[in-house]
């Protein structure tokens, strides 16, 4: 079975369109992935700068507890 020149031309056109579409999609996908990676890194950096870390919260809780204990001791001593 031999294909005519017109059928071969149509097949080549369809295949080239599919390949071009795939290449375009892959380029879009890689650009989008790299942009998302940059956004994620920026978000991590912003979160690290703005929000307290677990150790900082523990230190704050310890200082607050000591201050409250000191305040209760002062109140208790002033009542005597």
NORTAPE-V614442 format. One record per residue. N is the residue number from 0. PHI is phi in whole degrees, 0 to 359 (NA if undefined). PSI is psi in radians with two decimals (NA if undefined). NEAR is the number of other C-alpha atoms within 10 Angstrom. Layout:
# NORTAPE-V614442
n | phi | psi | near
N | PHI | PSI | NEAR
N | PHI | PSI | NEAR
This chain:
# NORTAPE-V614442
n | phi | psi | near
0 | NA | 2.11 | 3
1 | 249 | 2.36 | 6
2 | 271 | 2.57 | 8
3 | 284 | 2.92 | 8
4 | 299 | -0.69 | 9
5 | 294 | -0.76 | 9
6 | 295 | -0.72 | 11
7 | 297 | -0.68 | 12
8 | 296 | -0.75 | 12
9 | 295 | -0.76 | 11
10 | 298 | -0.78 | 12
11 | 295 | -0.68 | 12
12 | 297 | -0.79 | 12
13 | 295 | -0.77 | 12
14 | 296 | -0.74 | 12
15 | 294 | -0.62 | 12
16 | 294 | -0.71 | 12
17 | 295 | -0.78 | 12
18 | 296 | -0.75 | 12
19 | 298 | -0.71 | 12
20 | 296 | -0.72 | 12
21 | 295 | -0.73 | 12
22 | 297 | -0.77 | 12
23 | 298 | -0.72 | 11
24 | 295 | -0.73 | 12
25 | 294 | -0.69 | 12
26 | 298 | -0.80 | 12
27 | 300 | -0.77 | 11
28 | 297 | -0.77 | 12
29 | 292 | -0.67 | 11
30 | 296 | -0.75 | 12
31 | 294 | -0.68 | 12
32 | 296 | -0.78 | 12
33 | 292 | -0.63 | 11
34 | 294 | -0.70 | 12
35 | 294 | -0.64 | 12
36 | 296 | -0.74 | 12
37 | 296 | -0.74 | 12
38 | 297 | -0.70 | 12
39 | 295 | -0.75 | 12
40 | 297 | -0.70 | 12
41 | 295 | -0.69 | 12
42 | 296 | -0.73 | 12
43 | 298 | -0.71 | 12
44 | 295 | -0.78 | 11
45 | 297 | -0.73 | 11
46 | 295 | -0.69 | 12
47 | 293 | -0.58 | 11
48 | 281 | -0.59 | 10
49 | 267 | -0.61 | 9
50 | 253 | 2.59 | 9
51 | 286 | 2.61 | 10
52 | 270 | 2.91 | 11
53 | 302 | -0.74 | 9
54 | 295 | -0.68 | 9
55 | 295 | -0.68 | 11
56 | 294 | -0.71 | 11
57 | 296 | -0.73 | 11
58 | 297 | -0.74 | 11
59 | 297 | -0.75 | 12
60 | 297 | -0.71 | 12
61 | 296 | -0.77 | 12
62 | 296 | -0.72 | 12
63 | 296 | -0.72 | 12
64 | 296 | -0.73 | 12
65 | 296 | -0.70 | 12
66 | 295 | -0.71 | 12
67 | 295 | -0.72 | 12
68 | 298 | -0.75 | 12
69 | 298 | -0.70 | 12
70 | 294 | -0.75 | 12
71 | 297 | -0.68 | 12
72 | 297 | -0.73 | 12
73 | 297 | -0.75 | 11
74 | 294 | -0.76 | 11
75 | 296 | -0.74 | 10
76 | 293 | -0.60 | 9
77 | 286 | -0.37 | 8
78 | 283 | -0.39 | 7
79 | 287 | NA | 5
